[in-house]
Amino acid sequence: MKKATFLVLAVFAMFVFSSVVMAADGSALFKQKCVACHGADASGNTSMGQKMKIKDLRGADVQKQTDAQLTDMIANGGPAKKPTHSFKTKGLSDADITAIVTYLRSIKQ
Ligand code: HEC
């Protein structure tokens, strides 16, 4: 087999493998990365949440935003590029962030 063909196949296999084996779990990621400020129930009812006036992530103000807006908020800190978020620079992949947005939709009230 030619080296280039082998490389292409290897990269393809890694891609398939990682998307199957590492399917991101939005709920688990939320627990790891977001609960400290947003609370286990995402209500924002934490000491940090009260101080910073964090909105209930289940509520209309947050849920009315598009998936693209929520993704940008989590990945890059939104239009204001808030460093509290910017999770793209803190080890979350696009798939992780998509999974978190899906999780946020699932807890909508
Ligand atoms: C260090 C504390 C902190 C962590 C950790 C954190 N957030 Fe936030 N989050 C905030 C604060 C504070 C706000 C309120 C808006 C602001 O001041 O940035 C907020 C607001 C939001 C909003 C609503 C934005 C709006 O329209 O008001 C979303 C959605 C959000 N966070 C998602 C997440 C997700 C998902 C995670 C985990 C991946 C996370 N946050 C982790 C502090 C945090």
Boltz pocket constraint, residues with backbone or C-beta under 6 A from the ligand:
constraints:
  - pocket:
      binder: B
      contacts: [[A, 29], [A, 30], [A, 33], [A, 34], [A, 35], [A, 36], [A, 37], [A, 38], [A, 48], [A, 52], [A, 53], [A, 54], [A, 55], [A, 57], [A, 61], [A, 62], [A, 70], [A, 73], [A, 74], [A, 82], [A, 84], [A, 85], [A, 87], [A, 100]]
      max_distance: 6.0
